[in-house]
Amino acid sequence: MEDLKKFPIGGVHLPEEKHLTTDSPIEDMDFPELVTIPLQMHIGAPCEPVVSEGEEVQRGQVIARNDEALSALIHASISGVYRGIESRPGPDDSMINCMVIENQGQSHDEMTLEPEYSFDELDKEKIVNRVKNAGIVGLGGACFPTHVKLSPPDDKPIDTVIINGAECEPYLTVDDRLMREKTELLFQGLQLIMKASGAEKGIVSSEINKPKAVEAIREEAENWDNLDGVPLDTRYPHGAEKHLIKAVLDREVPRRGLPMDVGVIVNNVQTTTKIAEALYRGRTLIDRVLTVSGRALQDQKNLAVPVGTPIKDVIDYCGGTETENYYTIMGGPMTGKRVEKMQIPVGKGTSLVVLSEEEYNDPEKRVCIKCGKCVDVCPMYLPPNRITAFVNNEMYKEAEIAGLNDCIECGACAFVCPAKRPLVRWIQRGKAAADS
């Protein structure tokens, strides 16, 4: 292991609350009676069904596709009968088109891709095609098609791949459990990404508040050439890829730039394990592991959930809630969005936290007390107080000049604000208004 790494300026130390699930092994959730699989779970154009209404489909079968470059294939997450397209609520309060599959008896038989490869017979083309055919996207929330990320332009050579195991948001322990339970698979996936991208060095990086994961990485790294584990200080937002690159490699991604601009690919832990499963086991992306945590729940778990499962079914599987007054957050508590409609389906990028009133604590006091704490902790060196003042006065051009579009919406400013001003919410509102 190298010395402890951290980005130089800004950030906050958060109440972690990871103890609620850090000792909970990943558990396979029972198949729901019905899944509603969104036709768009990726950046890019939505897919179109390739099966007919009333047709029986098998778990792992391609059911929708779009051949545009930024799209990703969609596969059936359960075996059953395809009932057609229906409109369902999405996490941003819009209605989304979903493919409805009715469960026909809890069959766990799974259609896999052929052939299963060994590492020596692989080249870039085979790796990229398999990742594409498996429908893999970034599972940290961005949902960028992974086969595209593995194919950088020729003028952007990649020398290092970093696996992002920072998992710096409170409550979430998915990456913690995967780094401990699927350590070898994680390093196999890293090796595959390196081979596809031409990188010579690979790093798995995790914050030290996950000591068992850090130890598992350290031990596994000793079995691999050119692969290493790098521990991070516990500071939010280490999981933001630009800050991760700065902490681990001391490279500065340019403003509005991408990691490939400094010779780096950053991949999420779960995405990386899915790549290895696709190449070596032929599995498609039909489920995702998510932490279901928060003190409003009867039980807190790390669950492997079929894509398209309504979040109500996930909450019910955890014993339901202990109180009628609770707040459901899709995403982490810092960057996620509060939702009220329980029929929203689990997508490829979903995380889920269910908070009690005491945990949520989101008063809207609009008066800035001029303390400057939001400026001190901003990891992007922005003035959130000034940006939000412009937004709330509908001065969107001025907000953009002050750095509106450079904000990564990490929520560090809102966390430290003594007045509890919903700064991120206002910034999101400002971005939407500026784009309209």
C-alpha positions in Angstrom: 0.0 0.0 0.0 1.1 3.6 -0.7 0.9 6.4 1.8 -2.5 7.8 2.6 -3.8 10.0 -0.2 -6.2 12.9 -0.3 -7.2 15.9 -2.4 -5.6 19.2 -1.2 -8.4 21.7 -0.7 -12.0 21.7 0.5 -14.3 18.8 1.3 -15.9 17.8 4.6 -16.0 15.0 7.1 -19.5 13.5 7.3 -21.4 11.4 9.8 -20.8 8.0 8.1 -23.6 5.8 9.4 -22.0 2.9 7.5 -22.1 0.7 10.6 -25.7 0.0 9.8 -24.8 -2.3 6.9 -21.0 -2.7 6.8 -21.4 -6.2 8.4 -24.3 -7.2 6.2 -23.2 -9.6 3.4 -24.8 -9.1 0.0 -28.1 -11.0 -0.2 -30.0 -12.0 -3.3 -33.5 -10.5 -3.2 -36.4 -12.7 -4.1 -37.7 -12.0 -7.6 -40.7 -9.7 -7.6 -44.1 -10.6 -9.1 -43.6 -7.8 -11.7 -40.7 -5.8 -13.0 -41.0 -2.6 -15.0 -37.7 -2.1 -16.8 -37.0 1.5 -18.0 -36.2 1.8 -21.7 -33.5 4.4 -20.9 -30.9 3.5 -18.2 -28.0 5.1 -19.9 -26.8 8.4 -21.3 -28.0 8.4 -24.9 -31.1 7.6 -26.8 -33.7 5.2 -25.3 -34.0 1.7 -26.5 -36.8 0.1 -28.4 -38.3 -3.4 -27.6 -37.2 -6.3 -29.7 -39.7 -8.7 -28.3 -43.5 -8.8 -28.8 -46.3 -8.3 -26.3 -47.3 -11.7 -24.8 -43.9 -13.3 -25.6 -42.2 -15.4 -23.0 -38.7 -14.0 -22.2 -35.8 -15.6 -20.2 -33.7 -13.9 -17.6 -30.6 -12.5 -19.4 -32.3 -12.2 -22.8 -32.0 -9.0 -24.9 -35.4 -7.3 -24.8 -34.6 -3.8 -26.1 -31.8 -2.1 -28.0 -30.7 1.1 -29.8 -27.7 0.9 -32.0 -26.6 4.5 -31.5 -23.1 4.8 -30.0 -24.1 6.0 -26.5 -26.9 3.5 -25.9 -26.7 0.2 -24.0 -28.6 -3.0 -24.5 -31.4 -4.0 -22.0 -31.9 -7.5 -20.8 -34.8 -9.2 -19.0 -34.1 -9.3 -15.3 -36.5 -12.1 -14.6 -38.1 -14.9 -16.7 -41.7 -14.4 -17.5 -44.2 -12.9 -20.0 -43.7 -9.5 -21.6 -46.9 -7.5 -21.1 -46.0 -4.4 -23.1 -44.9 -0.8 -22.4 -46.4 1.2 -19.6 -45.6 4.6 -18.1 -44.1 4.6 -14.7 -42.8 7.4 -12.4 -39.1 8.1 -12.6 -36.8 9.5 -9.9 -37.0 13.0 -11.2 -40.8 13.1 -11.0 -41.2 12.6 -14.8 -43.0 9.6 -16.3 -40.9 7.1 -18.1 -41.6 4.3 -20.5 -41.0 0.8 -19.0 -41.2 -2.8 -20.3 -43.4 -4.8 -18.0 -42.5 -8.5 -17.4 -44.8 -10.7 -15.3 -43.0 -13.3 -13.2 -43.9 -16.9 -14.1 -42.8 -18.9 -11.2 -39.5 -17.6 -9.8 -37.3 -19.3 -12.4 -33.6 -18.6 -11.8 -32.5 -20.0 -15.2 -30.4 -17.4 -16.9 -29.4 -16.9 -20.5 -25.7 -16.1 -20.8 -23.4 -14.9 -23.5 -21.2 -17.4 -25.4 -18.4 -18.2 -25.4 -16.9 -17.6 -22.0 -13.3 -16.3 -22.5 -9.9 -16.8 -20.8 -7.7 -13.8 -20.5 -5.0 -15.0 -22.9 -7.4 -15.2 -25.8 -8.8 -11.7 -25.3 -8.0 -8.5 -27.2 -9.5 -5.0 -27.1 -12.2 -5.8 -29.6 -13.5 -8.9 -27.8 -13.5 -7.1 -24.5 -15.3 -4.0 -25.8 -17.9 -6.1 -27.7 -18.6 -8.3 -24.7 -19.1 -5.4 -22.4 -21.4 -3.8 -25.0 -23.4 -7.1 -25.5 -23.8 -7.3 -21.7 -25.4 -3.9 -21.5 -22.9 -2.6 -18.9 -23.0 1.1 -17.9 -21.4 3.0 -15.1 -23.1 1.8 -11.9 -22.0 4.7 -9.7 -25.0 6.6 -10.9 -23.8 8.3 -14.2 -24.8 5.3 -16.4 -22.3 6.2 -19.1 -22.1 3.2 -21.5 -18.9 1.3 -20.4 -18.0 0.1 -23.9 -17.6 3.7 -25.0 -15.4 4.5 -22.0 -13.2 1.6 -22.9 -12.7 3.1 -26.4 -11.0 6.5 -25.9 -9.8 8.4 -29.0 -6.4 7.6 -30.4 -5.2 11.1 -29.3 -6.1 10.4 -25.7 -3.7 7.5 -24.7 -4.5 5.9 -21.3 -1.7 5.0 -18.9 -3.6 4.3 -15.7 -7.0 2.8 -14.6 -8.4 3.7 -11.2 -11.1 1.7 -9.6 -13.2 4.1 -7.5 -13.8 2.4 -4.1 -14.0 5.6 -2.2 -17.7 5.3 -1.5 -17.6 8.5 0.5 -21.4 9.1 0.8 -22.9 8.2 4.2 -24.9 5.0 4.7 -23.7 3.3 1.4 -21.6 0.1 1.8 -22.1 -1.6 -1.6 -18.5 -1.1 -2.7 -17.2 -2.0 0.8 -19.0 -5.4 0.6 -18.0 -6.0 -3.1 -14.3 -5.2 -2.4 -14.4 -7.8 0.5 -16.6 -10.5 -1.1 -15.5 -10.3 -4.7 -11.9 -9.1 -4.4 -10.4 -11.4 -7.0 -13.2 -10.7 -9.5 -12.6 -7.0 -9.0 -8.9 -7.3 -9.9 -9.8 -9.5 -12.9 -12.1 -6.7 -14.1 -9.4 -4.1 -13.6 -7.0 -6.3 -15.6 -9.6 -6.5 -18.4 -10.1 -2.7 -18.5 -6.4 -2.2 -18.7 -6.1 -4.6 -21.6 -8.9 -2.9 -23.5 -7.6 0.6 -22.9 -3.9 -0.1 -23.2 -3.1 1.1 -19.7 0.0 -0.1 -18.0 -1.0 0.6 -14.4 -4.1 -0.3 -12.4 -5.1 1.0 -9.0 -8.0 0.1 -6.6 -8.5 3.0 -4.2 -10.7 3.0 -1.0 -11.1 5.3 2.0 -9.7 4.0 5.3 -13.1 4.0 6.9 -13.5 0.6 5.3 -10.6 -1.2 7.0 -11.6 -4.7 6.0 -11.9 -3.7 2.3 -8.6 -1.9 2.4 -7.0 -5.0 3.9 -8.6 -7.3 1.3 -7.3 -5.0 -1.5 -3.8 -4.9 0.0 -3.6 -8.7 0.1 -5.1 -9.3 -3.4 -2.8 -6.7 -5.0 0.2 -8.8 -4.0 -1.0 -11.5 -6.4 -0.9 -9.2 -9.5 1.7 -7.4 -11.5 1.2 -3.7 -12.1 -1.9 -3.6 -9.9 -2.0 -1.8 -6.6 -4.2 -0.8 -3.7 -4.1 2.9 -2.6 -5.8 4.0 0.7 -7.5 7.4 0.8 -8.1 9.7 3.7 -11.8 9.7 4.8 -13.1 13.0 3.3 -16.0 13.8 1.1 -16.1 14.0 -2.0 -13.2 11.6 -2.7 -15.6 9.6 -4.9 -15.8 12.5 -7.4 -13.5 11.3 -10.2 -11.6 14.5 -10.6 -10.8 14.7 -6.9 -10.0 11.0 -6.9 -7.5 11.5 -9.7 -5.9 14.5 -7.9 -5.6 12.5 -4.7 -4.2 9.3 -6.2 -2.0 10.6 -9.1 -1.7 14.3 -8.4 -3.0 15.1 -11.9 -5.4 18.0 -12.5 -8.3 17.3 -14.9 -8.9 20.5 -16.8 -12.0 22.5 -16.4 -14.8 20.9 -18.4 -12.3 18.1 -19.2 -12.5 14.3 -18.7 -10.2 11.9 -17.0 -8.9 10.7 -20.4 -7.5 14.2 -20.9 -4.9 13.3 -18.2 -4.4 9.7 -19.4 -6.8 8.1 -16.9 -10.0 5.9 -16.9 -12.0 5.8 -13.7 -14.4 2.9 -13.1 -16.9 2.1 -10.3 -16.3 -1.0 -8.2 -19.5 -2.7 -9.2 -19.1 -1.8 -12.8 -15.7 -3.5 -12.7 -17.0 -6.7 -11.2 -19.8 -6.8 -13.8 -17.1 -6.6 -16.6 -15.3 -9.6 -15.2 -18.6 -11.5 -14.8 -19.5 -10.7 -18.4 -16.2 -11.9 -19.9 -15.6 -14.9 -17.7 -19.1 -16.0 -16.8 -21.1 -14.7 -19.7 -23.5 -12.7 -17.5 -25.4 -9.7 -18.6 -26.3 -6.7 -16.5 -29.7 -7.7 -15.1 -29.3 -6.9 -11.4 -27.4 -4.5 -9.2 -26.3 -4.5 -5.7 -27.6 -1.6 -3.6 -27.5 -0.6 0.1 -30.9 -0.2 1.6 -30.2 1.7 4.8 -31.6 4.3 7.1 -33.2 4.2 10.6 -36.7 4.4 9.2 -36.3 0.8 8.0 -37.0 -2.3 10.1 -33.9 -4.0 8.6 -30.9 -2.6 6.7 -29.4 -4.7 4.0 -27.0 -5.0 1.0 -29.2 -6.5 -1.7 -28.7 -7.8 -5.2 -31.9 -6.6 -6.8 -33.3 -7.4 -10.3 -33.4 -4.3 -12.5 -37.0 -3.0 -12.8 -38.0 -4.0 -9.2 -40.3 -1.3 -7.7 -38.6 0.4 -4.8 -41.7 -0.5 -2.6 -40.8 -4.2 -3.1 -37.2 -3.5 -2.0 -38.4 -1.6 1.1 -40.9 -4.3 1.9 -38.2 -7.0 1.6 -36.3 -5.1 4.4 -39.3 -5.4 6.7 -40.9 -2.1 5.7 -40.6 1.1 7.7 -40.9 1.6 11.4 -42.7 5.0 11.1 -45.2 6.6 8.8 -42.9 9.7 8.6 -39.9 8.8 6.5 -38.1 10.1 3.5 -37.0 8.0 0.6 -33.8 9.1 -1.2 -32.8 7.6 -4.5 -29.0 8.0 -4.6 -26.8 8.8 -1.7 -28.1 11.2 1.0 -25.7 13.9 -0.2 -26.4 13.8 -4.0 -29.6 11.8 -4.2 -33.2 13.0 -4.8 -36.1 12.7 -2.5 -38.9 10.6 -4.1 -42.5 9.9 -2.9 -43.8 7.5 -5.5 -43.0 3.9 -4.4 -43.6 2.4 -7.9 -40.4 3.9 -9.2 -38.3 1.0 -10.6 -34.7 0.2 -9.7 -32.5 1.1 -12.6 -28.9 0.2 -13.4 -27.7 3.3 -11.5 -30.0 3.1 -8.4 -29.1 3.6 -4.8 -31.7 3.8 -2.0 -31.7 5.3 1.5 -34.8 5.6 3.7 -34.4 8.2 6.4 -36.3 9.0 9.6 -37.4 12.6 10.2 -34.5 13.1 12.6 -32.0 11.9 10.0 -33.4 13.9 7.1 -33.4 17.3 8.8 -33.9 19.5 5.8 -35.3 22.9 6.9 -35.3 25.8 4.3 -33.9 28.9 5.9 -33.1 31.3 3.1 -31.1 33.9 4.9 -27.3 33.7 4.4 -25.4 34.6 7.5 -22.2 35.5 5.5 -20.0 33.0 7.3 -18.2 31.7 4.2 -18.1 28.1 5.3 -19.6 26.9 2.0 -16.7 28.6 0.2 -14.1 27.0 2.5 -15.3 23.4 1.9 -16.1 23.6 -1.9 -13.8 21.1 -3.6 -14.3 22.9 -6.9 -13.1 26.3 -5.4 -16.5 27.9 -6.1 -18.5 30.5 -4.1 -21.8 28.6 -3.6 -23.3 31.6 -1.6 -22.8 33.9 -4.6 -24.0 31.4 -7.2 -27.2 30.6 -5.3 -27.8 34.3 -4.6 -27.7 34.9 -8.4 -30.0 31.9 -9.0 -32.6 33.0 -6.5 -32.7 36.4 -8.2 -33.0 34.7 -11.6 -29.6 36.2 -12.7 -28.5 33.0 -14.5 -25.8 34.5 -16.7 -24.1 35.9 -13.6 -24.5 32.5 -11.9 -22.8 30.8 -14.9 -19.9 33.3 -14.7 -19.5 32.6 -11.0 -19.2 28.8 -11.8 -22.8 27.4 -11.8 -22.0 24.7 -14.4 -18.7 23.8 -12.7 -20.5 22.6 -9.5 -20.5 18.9 -9.1 -23.5 19.0 -6.8 -21.7 17.1 -4.0 -23.6 18.8 -1.3 -20.6 19.7 1.0 -21.7 23.3 1.0 -25.3 22.5 2.2 -23.9 20.1 4.8 -21.8 22.8 6.6 -24.2 25.7 6.1 -25.3 26.8 9.7 -28.5 28.2 8.2 -29.3 24.9 6.6 -29.9 26.5 3.2 -30.7 24.0 0.4 -27.8 25.2 -1.7 -27.6 22.1 -4.0 -31.3 22.2 -4.7 -31.0 25.9 -5.7 -28.0 25.1 -7.9 -29.9 22.3 -9.7 -32.7 24.7 -10.2 -30.3 27.3 -11.6 -28.8 24.8 -14.1 -32.2 23.7 -15.3 -33.3 27.3 -15.8 -30.0 28.3 -17.5 -30.4 25.5 -20.0 -34.0 26.3 -20.8 
